[in-house]
């Protein structure tokens, strides 16, 4: 399997995710959630601020997970295991890799993992 195209796609995706993460990190960096509202602050404002900060942090965590997936895929390209399902060892369909270059599992094992996650 020629992995050059996948390596390029994954590298571009990593750069995009890093830029997004850095942008969000700048907006959340150095801000502390309000412990209690001061006499001039409205409690709803403090709640809205806490919600927005929580949302930003959640997005940063999601981006971190996606970055780990991309890094893992790049490592697999490097060690020659890219394109092989981590669960069953079968080859992952090219169509799946084109749609999701960081895929770790074939469609059957991905569906099983998602079913298991819903049950828990």
SVG drawing of the C-alpha trace seen along z (x, -y; Angstrom):
<svg xmlns="http://www.w3.org/2000/svg" viewBox="-29 -47 38 58">
<polyline fill="none" stroke="black" stroke-width="0.4" points="0.0,0.0 1.3,-3.4 0.9,-5.6 2.2,-8.8 -1.3,-10.3 -2.5,-9.2 0.6,-10.6 0.0,-14.0 -3.6,-14.0 -2.8,-13.2 -0.1,-15.8 -2.5,-18.5 -5.1,-17.4 -2.7,-17.5 -1.7,-21.1 -5.4,-22.1 -6.2,-20.6 -3.2,-22.1 -4.1,-25.6 -7.7,-25.1 -6.5,-23.9 -4.1,-26.8 -6.8,-29.3 -9.2,-27.9 -6.4,-27.5 -5.7,-31.2 -9.3,-32.1 -9.4,-29.9 -5.9,-30.5 -5.6,-32.4 -9.3,-32.6 -10.5,-31.3 -14.1,-30.3 -15.8,-32.7 -16.0,-31.3 -18.9,-33.6 -20.5,-36.6 -19.3,-39.9 -21.8,-42.6 -21.9,-44.1 -22.1,-40.9 -25.3,-39.2 -25.4,-35.5 -26.7,-34.7 -23.6,-36.4 -21.4,-34.2 -23.3,-31.1 -23.1,-32.0 -19.3,-32.6 -18.8,-29.3 -20.9,-27.5 -18.9,-29.0 -15.6,-28.2 -16.8,-24.6 -17.8,-24.3 -14.4,-25.6 -12.6,-23.2 -14.7,-20.4 -13.9,-21.3 -10.2,-21.4 -10.4,-17.9 -12.1,-16.6 -9.4,-18.2 -6.8,-16.5 -8.4,-13.2 -8.4,-13.8 -4.8,-14.8 -3.9,-11.6 -5.7,-9.6 -3.8,-11.4 -0.5,-10.9 -1.3,-7.2 -2.0,-6.8 1.2,-8.5 3.1,-6.2 1.4,-3.2 2.5,-4.5 6.1,-4.7 6.0,-1.1 4.3,0.5 1.0,1.4 -1.2,-1.4 -4.3,-0.2 -4.6,2.9 -7.5,3.2 -6.2,3.1 -8.9,5.5 -9.0,8.3 -5.8,7.7 -7.7,7.5 -7.0,4.8 -9.1,1.7 -11.0,0.9 -9.4,-1.9 -12.8,-3.7 -12.8,-3.9 -9.2,-5.2 -10.0,-7.8 -13.0,-9.0 -11.2,-8.7 -7.4,-8.4 -6.9,-8.0 -9.2,-5.0 -7.9,-2.2 -10.6,0.4 -12.4,2.0 -16.1,1.2 -17.3,4.3 -15.0,3.8 -15.8,0.0 -19.5,0.8 -18.9,3.3 -16.9,0.8 -19.6,-1.8 -22.2,0.7 -20.2,1.6 -19.7,-2.1 -23.5,-2.6 -24.2,0.3 -21.8,-0.9"/>
</svg>
